[in-house]
Amino acid sequence: TAYSVAAGDLQAVQVVVECCLKRQQLVVYCSRFDCSDSFTVGEALYVAGFSEIYLYEAGFSNWQHGENQ
């Protein structure tokens, strides 16, 4: 399951908190490499009690174009 959570969108973070298990692995990412919003979202999830948070630093654009190999 994927959720789009913008940094600062506390309601979207709350949706993830309510639907996901705290022990579930979560991957957070930004649209591009030079965006830092994923850090903000990851930190909010950590504060909410999640511990299996992984950051895909290259961003969605990199993943989408298959540059993650």
Backbone atoms as SQL, in Angstrom:
CREATE TABLE atoms (id INTEGER PRIMARY KEY, chain TEXT, resi INTEGER, resn TEXT, atom TEXT, x REAL, y REAL, z REAL);
INSERT INTO atoms VALUES
  (1, 'A', 1, 'THR', 'N', 0.845, -1.173, 0.000),
  (2, 'A', 1, 'THR', 'CA', 0.000, 0.000, 0.000),
  (3, 'A', 1, 'THR', 'C', 0.885, 1.230, 0.000),
  (4, 'A', 2, 'ALA', 'N', 0.521, 2.215, -0.766),
  (5, 'A', 2, 'ALA', 'CA', 1.287, 3.457, -0.838),
  (6, 'A', 2, 'ALA', 'C', 0.410, 4.635, -0.439),
  (7, 'A', 3, 'TYR', 'N', 1.012, 5.580, 0.235),
  (8, 'A', 3, 'TYR', 'CA', 0.324, 6.806, 0.636),
  (9, 'A', 3, 'TYR', 'C', 1.183, 7.985, 0.232),
  (10, 'A', 4, 'SER', 'N', 0.539, 9.015, -0.260),
  (11, 'A', 4, 'SER', 'CA', 1.247, 10.252, -0.572),
  (12, 'A', 4, 'SER', 'C', 1.121, 11.171, 0.631),
  (13, 'A', 5, 'VAL', 'N', 2.257, 11.483, 1.227),
  (14, 'A', 5, 'VAL', 'CA', 2.267, 12.304, 2.437),
  (15, 'A', 5, 'VAL', 'C', 3.212, 13.478, 2.211),
  (16, 'A', 6, 'ALA', 'N', 2.648, 14.649, 2.111),
  (17, 'A', 6, 'ALA', 'CA', 3.473, 15.846, 1.948),
  (18, 'A', 6, 'ALA', 'C', 4.008, 16.279, 3.306),
  (19, 'A', 7, 'ALA', 'N', 5.214, 16.793, 3.310),
  (20, 'A', 7, 'ALA', 'CA', 5.791, 17.297, 4.559),
  (21, 'A', 7, 'ALA', 'C', 4.886, 18.394, 5.098),
  (22, 'A', 8, 'GLY', 'N', 4.591, 18.328, 6.369),
  (23, 'A', 8, 'GLY', 'CA', 3.722, 19.317, 6.985),
  (24, 'A', 8, 'GLY', 'C', 2.254, 18.945, 6.952),
  (25, 'A', 9, 'ASP', 'N', 1.894, 17.884, 6.224),
  (26, 'A', 9, 'ASP', 'CA', 0.496, 17.449, 6.156),
  (27, 'A', 9, 'ASP', 'C', 0.243, 16.461, 7.287),
  (28, 'A', 10, 'LEU', 'N', -0.045, 16.989, 8.451),
  (29, 'A', 10, 'LEU', 'CA', -0.209, 16.154, 9.639),
  (30, 'A', 10, 'LEU', 'C', -1.387, 15.204, 9.516),
  (31, 'A', 11, 'GLN', 'N', -2.426, 15.571, 8.776),
  (32, 'A', 11, 'GLN', 'CA', -3.564, 14.676, 8.585),
  (33, 'A', 11, 'GLN', 'C', -3.146, 13.443, 7.796),
  (34, 'A', 12, 'ALA', 'N', -2.322, 13.615, 6.774),
  (35, 'A', 12, 'ALA', 'CA', -1.851, 12.480, 5.985),
  (36, 'A', 12, 'ALA', 'C', -0.954, 11.577, 6.819),
  (37, 'A', 13, 'VAL', 'N', -0.098, 12.165, 7.641),
  (38, 'A', 13, 'VAL', 'CA', 0.734, 11.366, 8.541),
  (39, 'A', 13, 'VAL', 'C', -0.159, 10.574, 9.485),
  (40, 'A', 14, 'GLN', 'N', -1.220, 11.179, 9.983),
  (41, 'A', 14, 'GLN', 'CA', -2.139, 10.501, 10.894),
  (42, 'A', 14, 'GLN', 'C', -2.812, 9.310, 10.222),
  (43, 'A', 15, 'VAL', 'N', -3.139, 9.416, 8.938),
  (44, 'A', 15, 'VAL', 'CA', -3.729, 8.296, 8.198),
  (45, 'A', 15, 'VAL', 'C', -2.771, 7.112, 8.204),
  (46, 'A', 16, 'VAL', 'N', -1.497, 7.367, 7.949),
  (47, 'A', 16, 'VAL', 'CA', -0.497, 6.295, 7.962),
  (48, 'A', 16, 'VAL', 'C', -0.390, 5.700, 9.360),
  (49, 'A', 17, 'VAL', 'N', -0.365, 6.546, 10.361),
  (50, 'A', 17, 'VAL', 'CA', -0.255, 6.086, 11.750),
  (51, 'A', 17, 'VAL', 'C', -1.418, 5.167, 12.098),
  (52, 'A', 18, 'GLU', 'N', -2.613, 5.504, 11.651),
  (53, 'A', 18, 'GLU', 'CA', -3.801, 4.730, 12.000),
  (54, 'A', 18, 'GLU', 'C', -3.923, 3.427, 11.226),
  (55, 'A', 19, 'CYS', 'N', -3.370, 3.356, 10.024),
  (56, 'A', 19, 'CYS', 'CA', -3.588, 2.159, 9.205),
  (57, 'A', 19, 'CYS', 'C', -2.425, 1.174, 9.230),
  (58, 'A', 20, 'CYS', 'N', -1.263, 1.620, 9.586),
  (59, 'A', 20, 'CYS', 'CA', -0.082, 0.755, 9.506),
  (60, 'A', 20, 'CYS', 'C', 0.339, 0.256, 10.880),
  (61, 'A', 21, 'LEU', 'N', 0.883, -0.934, 10.892),
  (62, 'A', 21, 'LEU', 'CA', 1.416, -1.483, 12.133),
  (63, 'A', 21, 'LEU', 'C', 2.732, -0.798, 12.455),
  (64, 'A', 22, 'LYS', 'N', 2.976, -0.563, 13.719),
  (65, 'A', 22, 'LYS', 'CA', 4.200, 0.138, 14.134),
  (66, 'A', 22, 'LYS', 'C', 5.460, -0.621, 13.727),
  (67, 'A', 23, 'ARG', 'N', 5.366, -1.934, 13.615),
  (68, 'A', 23, 'ARG', 'CA', 6.540, -2.735, 13.254),
  (69, 'A', 23, 'ARG', 'C', 6.678, -2.908, 11.733),
  (70, 'A', 24, 'GLN', 'N', 5.741, -2.352, 10.982),
  (71, 'A', 24, 'GLN', 'CA', 5.761, -2.454, 9.531),
  (72, 'A', 24, 'GLN', 'C', 6.899, -1.611, 8.958),
  (73, 'A', 25, 'GLN', 'N', 7.534, -2.126, 7.918),
  (74, 'A', 25, 'GLN', 'CA', 8.594, -1.375, 7.253),
  (75, 'A', 25, 'GLN', 'C', 7.973, -0.312, 6.351),
  (76, 'A', 26, 'LEU', 'N', 8.488, 0.900, 6.452),
  (77, 'A', 26, 'LEU', 'CA', 7.998, 2.010, 5.638),
  (78, 'A', 26, 'LEU', 'C', 9.153, 2.614, 4.858),
  (79, 'A', 27, 'VAL', 'N', 8.905, 2.953, 3.612),
  (80, 'A', 27, 'VAL', 'CA', 9.894, 3.630, 2.783),
  (81, 'A', 27, 'VAL', 'C', 9.359, 5.028, 2.492),
  (82, 'A', 28, 'VAL', 'N', 10.162, 6.020, 2.777),
  (83, 'A', 28, 'VAL', 'CA', 9.776, 7.401, 2.484),
  (84, 'A', 28, 'VAL', 'C', 10.732, 7.967, 1.444),
  (85, 'A', 29, 'TYR', 'N', 10.204, 8.836, 0.600),
  (86, 'A', 29, 'TYR', 'CA', 11.026, 9.416, -0.454),
  (87, 'A', 29, 'TYR', 'C', 10.429, 10.739, -0.898),
  (88, 'A', 30, 'CYS', 'N', 11.233, 11.520, -1.541),
  (89, 'A', 30, 'CYS', 'CA', 10.805, 12.792, -2.128),
  (90, 'A', 30, 'CYS', 'C', 10.647, 12.610, -3.631),
  (91, 'A', 31, 'SER', 'N', 10.283, 13.683, -4.274),
  (92, 'A', 31, 'SER', 'CA', 10.151, 13.629, -5.727),
  (93, 'A', 31, 'SER', 'C', 11.515, 13.603, -6.416),
  (94, 'A', 32, 'ARG', 'N', 12.489, 14.269, -5.811),
  (95, 'A', 32, 'ARG', 'CA', 13.822, 14.377, -6.412),
  (96, 'A', 32, 'ARG', 'C', 14.895, 14.231, -5.336),
  (97, 'A', 33, 'PHE', 'N', 16.122, 14.081, -5.792),
  (98, 'A', 33, 'PHE', 'CA', 17.266, 13.933, -4.894),
  (99, 'A', 33, 'PHE', 'C', 17.464, 15.157, -4.005),
  (100, 'A', 34, 'ASP', 'N', 17.226, 16.334, -4.543),
  (101, 'A', 34, 'ASP', 'CA', 17.521, 17.562, -3.803),
  (102, 'A', 34, 'ASP', 'C', 16.383, 18.037, -2.895),
  (103, 'A', 35, 'CYS', 'N', 15.433, 17.178, -2.626),
  (104, 'A', 35, 'CYS', 'CA', 14.294, 17.497, -1.757),
  (105, 'A', 35, 'CYS', 'C', 14.531, 16.868, -0.382),
  (106, 'A', 36, 'SER', 'N', 14.195, 17.582, 0.665),
  (107, 'A', 36, 'SER', 'CA', 14.419, 17.052, 2.016),
  (108, 'A', 36, 'SER', 'C', 13.123, 16.762, 2.775),
  (109, 'A', 37, 'ASP', 'N', 11.980, 16.856, 2.100),
  (110, 'A', 37, 'ASP', 'CA', 10.701, 16.619, 2.771),
  (111, 'A', 37, 'ASP', 'C', 10.582, 15.208, 3.339),
  (112, 'A', 38, 'SER', 'N', 11.235, 14.236, 2.705),
  (113, 'A', 38, 'SER', 'CA', 11.151, 12.860, 3.199),
  (114, 'A', 38, 'SER', 'C', 11.744, 12.740, 4.600),
  (115, 'A', 39, 'PHE', 'N', 12.741, 13.536, 4.908),
  (116, 'A', 39, 'PHE', 'CA', 13.303, 13.541, 6.262),
  (117, 'A', 39, 'PHE', 'C', 12.249, 14.008, 7.264),
  (118, 'A', 40, 'THR', 'N', 11.507, 15.042, 6.896),
  (119, 'A', 40, 'THR', 'CA', 10.464, 15.586, 7.764),
  (120, 'A', 40, 'THR', 'C', 9.374, 14.551, 8.012),
  (121, 'A', 41, 'VAL', 'N', 8.925, 13.882, 6.958),
  (122, 'A', 41, 'VAL', 'CA', 7.886, 12.857, 7.088),
  (123, 'A', 41, 'VAL', 'C', 8.418, 11.675, 7.888),
  (124, 'A', 42, 'GLY', 'N', 9.635, 11.239, 7.602),
  (125, 'A', 42, 'GLY', 'CA', 10.233, 10.134, 8.346),
  (126, 'A', 42, 'GLY', 'C', 10.351, 10.440, 9.823),
  (127, 'A', 43, 'GLU', 'N', 10.733, 11.647, 10.142),
  (128, 'A', 43, 'GLU', 'CA', 10.845, 12.054, 11.544),
  (129, 'A', 43, 'GLU', 'C', 9.474, 12.042, 12.229),
  (130, 'A', 44, 'ALA', 'N', 8.441, 12.513, 11.542),
  (131, 'A', 44, 'ALA', 'CA', 7.088, 12.506, 12.105),
  (132, 'A', 44, 'ALA', 'C', 6.615, 11.080, 12.359),
  (133, 'A', 45, 'LEU', 'N', 6.940, 10.167, 11.455),
  (134, 'A', 45, 'LEU', 'CA', 6.561, 8.763, 11.643),
  (135, 'A', 45, 'LEU', 'C', 7.336, 8.142, 12.798),
  (136, 'A', 46, 'TYR', 'N', 8.597, 8.496, 12.935),
  (137, 'A', 46, 'TYR', 'CA', 9.406, 7.998, 14.047),
  (138, 'A', 46, 'TYR', 'C', 8.828, 8.471, 15.383),
  (139, 'A', 47, 'VAL', 'N', 8.496, 9.737, 15.448),
  (140, 'A', 47, 'VAL', 'CA', 7.908, 10.300, 16.668),
  (141, 'A', 47, 'VAL', 'C', 6.579, 9.611, 16.986),
  (142, 'A', 48, 'ALA', 'N', 5.858, 9.174, 15.935),
  (143, 'A', 48, 'ALA', 'CA', 4.575, 8.495, 16.122),
  (144, 'A', 48, 'ALA', 'C', 4.743, 7.045, 16.562),
  (145, 'A', 49, 'GLY', 'N', 5.986, 6.555, 16.624),
  (146, 'A', 49, 'GLY', 'CA', 6.219, 5.212, 17.139),
  (147, 'A', 49, 'GLY', 'C', 6.716, 4.192, 16.141),
  (148, 'A', 50, 'PHE', 'N', 6.906, 4.586, 14.894),
  (149, 'A', 50, 'PHE', 'CA', 7.432, 3.663, 13.889),
  (150, 'A', 50, 'PHE', 'C', 8.952, 3.606, 14.010),
  (151, 'A', 51, 'SER', 'N', 9.510, 2.416, 13.811),
  (152, 'A', 51, 'SER', 'CA', 10.963, 2.280, 13.920),
  (153, 'A', 51, 'SER', 'C', 11.603, 1.727, 12.647),
  (154, 'A', 52, 'GLU', 'N', 10.819, 1.083, 11.804),
  (155, 'A', 52, 'GLU', 'CA', 11.345, 0.497, 10.563),
  (156, 'A', 52, 'GLU', 'C', 11.104, 1.467, 9.411),
  (157, 'A', 53, 'ILE', 'N', 11.797, 2.590, 9.441),
  (158, 'A', 53, 'ILE', 'CA', 11.625, 3.637, 8.436),
  (159, 'A', 53, 'ILE', 'C', 12.887, 3.701, 7.589),
  (160, 'A', 54, 'TYR', 'N', 12.700, 3.608, 6.289),
  (161, 'A', 54, 'TYR', 'CA', 13.830, 3.645, 5.367),
  (162, 'A', 54, 'TYR', 'C', 13.655, 4.817, 4.410),
  (163, 'A', 55, 'LEU', 'N', 14.733, 5.507, 4.152),
  (164, 'A', 55, 'LEU', 'CA', 14.709, 6.670, 3.275),
  (165, 'A', 55, 'LEU', 'C', 15.342, 6.310, 1.935),
  (166, 'A', 56, 'TYR', 'N', 14.586, 6.488, 0.858),
  (167, 'A', 56, 'TYR', 'CA', 15.125, 6.317, -0.491),
  (168, 'A', 56, 'TYR', 'C', 15.578, 7.700, -0.950),
  (169, 'A', 57, 'GLU', 'N', 16.842, 7.996, -0.713),
  (170, 'A', 57, 'GLU', 'CA', 17.375, 9.347, -0.900),
  (171, 'A', 57, 'GLU', 'C', 17.365, 9.840, -2.343),
  (172, 'A', 58, 'ALA', 'N', 17.439, 8.945, -3.307),
  (173, 'A', 58, 'ALA', 'CA', 17.510, 9.371, -4.709),
  (174, 'A', 58, 'ALA', 'C', 16.197, 9.962, -5.208),
  (175, 'A', 59, 'GLY', 'N', 15.107, 9.664, -4.560),
  (176, 'A', 59, 'GLY', 'CA', 13.815, 10.238, -4.924),
  (177, 'A', 59, 'GLY', 'C', 13.033, 9.413, -5.927),
  (178, 'A', 60, 'PHE', 'N', 11.746, 9.749, -6.029),
  (179, 'A', 60, 'PHE', 'CA', 10.835, 9.002, -6.892),
  (180, 'A', 60, 'PHE', 'C', 11.221, 9.102, -8.357),
  (181, 'A', 61, 'SER', 'N', 11.665, 10.252, -8.786),
  (182, 'A', 61, 'SER', 'CA', 12.050, 10.430, -10.182),
  (183, 'A', 61, 'SER', 'C', 13.133, 9.428, -10.578),
  (184, 'A', 62, 'ASN', 'N', 14.107, 9.237, -9.710),
  (185, 'A', 62, 'ASN', 'CA', 15.175, 8.268, -9.947),
  (186, 'A', 62, 'ASN', 'C', 14.610, 6.857, -10.033),
  (187, 'A', 63, 'TRP', 'N', 13.734, 6.517, -9.113),
  (188, 'A', 63, 'TRP', 'CA', 13.130, 5.180, -9.080),
  (189, 'A', 63, 'TRP', 'C', 12.296, 4.948, -10.334),
  (190, 'A', 64, 'GLN', 'N', 11.497, 5.921, -10.697),
  (191, 'A', 64, 'GLN', 'CA', 10.594, 5.814, -11.835),
  (192, 'A', 64, 'GLN', 'C', 11.354, 5.579, -13.142),
  (193, 'A', 65, 'HIS', 'N', 12.516, 6.157, -13.275),
  (194, 'A', 65, 'HIS', 'CA', 13.296, 6.012, -14.499),
  (195, 'A', 65, 'HIS', 'C', 14.256, 4.822, -14.457),
  (196, 'A', 66, 'GLY', 'N', 14.128, 3.977, -13.446),
  (197, 'A', 66, 'GLY', 'CA', 14.935, 2.771, -13.376),
  (198, 'A', 66, 'GLY', 'C', 16.393, 3.001, -13.063),
  (199, 'A', 67, 'GLU', 'N', 16.699, 4.143, -12.503),
  (200, 'A', 67, 'GLU', 'CA', 18.083, 4.472, -12.196),
  (201, 'A', 67, 'GLU', 'C', 18.514, 3.926, -10.843),
  (202, 'A', 68, 'ASN', 'N', 17.653, 3.121, -10.229),
  (203, 'A', 68, 'ASN', 'CA', 17.927, 2.578, -8.906),
  (204, 'A', 68, 'ASN', 'C', 18.724, 1.294, -8.966),
  (205, 'A', 69, 'GLN', 'N', 19.115, 0.861, -10.121),
  (206, 'A', 69, 'GLN', 'CA', 19.840, -0.403, -10.275),
  (207, 'A', 69, 'GLN', 'C', 21.263, -0.274, -9.802);
